[in-house]
Amino acid sequence: MSAVSERPAARRPIADEATPRAVFEVAMSEHSQELGNFFLAKLLGFEVSYTDDSCVVEFTAHEYLQNPRGLLHGGVLAAAMDISMGHLVQRIGGPGATVTLEAHYHRAVSSGRVRCEGKIVHRGGSLCFLNTRVTAENGELVASGTCTVAMARKAGA
């Protein structure tokens, strides 16, 4: 028996239940197996766009994406970072598989718009190295990350 007594967690109701329901319905009706349009990206409300050398993932830190402490869940940030880097590789170099993903959390965010921008640092023959920066709408750095992607071998190579 544990010396620490566990109390049941208090249920913290979501003030705006309409938003997560609407986002779920959009994800169900609009998802496809395309970059930026797959179910998880839609469910989290991610908007994916590209520049010549980057992939940008933007979303609103809605209440339903918060952890029990009322802050944006780190897993949501990690997913945005992974997508910003992985989708860029897919778009520029073709399919690949994430080998490593490292996330660094610098400050908490609880609401507002979040922007994640992934860029290629170096592209070799079989590996691609990327980094990403996550900023809050006020421009403050929220998180950063790196990843290594193993590029798929081309047929006949």
N, C-alpha and C positions, 0 to 999 in steps of 0.2 A: 504494500500500500504506500502511496506517495505521501510525503510529509506536507506537500503543497496541495491545498484543497483547490479544486477546479470549480469555478462558477460557470454556469452556462453563459455563453456570449449574449450580450444584449443585441437584439435585432435593431439595426439602424435602417429604417425604411428610406428608400430612395424617394426624394421629394418629387421628382419629375419622372413618373413611370411611363409617360407617353413617349419620351425620346428613345429609350432603349427598345421599346416595342416597335416603333417606327423604323429604327435602324435595322432591327432583326428582319422586319418585313422586306425592306429594301435589299438586304443581303440575300434573302431567300429568292427574291424575284429577279435580281439583276446579276448575280454572280455567274462567272464562267471561268474556265481554266485558262485564263489569259493573265499576262503580267498586270498587276495592280487591280485586277478585277475578281480575284479568287475569293472564296467565301470568307475566310478569316479577315482579309483586308477590308472587305465590305462590312463585316460585322463590327470591326473596330472603328469604322468610319474613316479609314485612310483614303486620302486623295493622293494619287501617285502621278508625278509629272517628271519630265526630263529636260535637261539642258544638253548642250553638246558634250559635256564631260561629267555630268552628275545626275543622280536620281534623287528627287525630292519627295518626301512623304510628309504630308500635312494632315492634321486632325485636330479636333476639339477635345480637350481633356474634360469630357462629361463626367458627371457625378457617378454614373454607373461603371466607369473605368477606374474608380478609386479603390484603394486598399482599405482595410478597416480603420486606419488612422485618418482617412479623409484625404489622402494624397494619391496622385496618379500612380497606379501599380507599375513597379519596375518591369514586370513582364510585358506590359504594353509598350514601354519604351524599348525594350530589347527586341520585340517583334518589329517595331518601326525601324530600328537600326538594321536588323537583318534584312528587311525588305529593301531598304534604301541601298544597301550594298549588293545583295544578291540579284535584284532586278537590274541593276546597272550592268553587272557582268553578263547576265542573260541578254540584255539588249545590245551590248557592244560586242561581246565575244561568243555568244551562244551558251548552251546549257553548262551548268557546273554544279558542284556540290560543296556546301559549306563544310570546311574542315575544322576551322576554329572560329569562335566568336567571343570577343572579349568586350564587356560593357563596363564603363566607369560612370558612376552616378555622382554628380557634382552638387546639385541642389534639388530640393523638392519642388514640385509644381502641383497645384490642386485644381486649377481651372484655366480657361483661356485656350488660345491656339498654340499648337506645338508644331515646330518645323524641324525635320530631320533631313540632312543632306549628305548623301554618300558619294565618295569620289575614289577613283582608282589611284593608288600610290605607285604600284609597279605591276606590270603584266609580263610574266615570263612565258615559257613554252607550255607548261602544264599547270602552273599556279598563278593566281592573281591575288594581289594584296590590296586591301581597301581600308579606308577610314570613313568615319561618319561623325557629324556633330549635330546635337539636338539643342535647339534653342526655344525658349519661351517667347511669347509674343512681345515682351519688352526687350528682347535681344540677348538676355542673359543665357549663358551656357548651362544647360540642365544635365546633359550627359554626353559622353563621347564613346566611340568604340572602334574596334578594328576587327577585320576578319580575313581569313585566307580561304580562297575558293579553288578547288581542284577542277580544272576545266575538262569537259568531256572530250574524249579522243575523237578526232574526226575519222569518218569511215575510210578505211584503206591506209590509215597512218600507222 
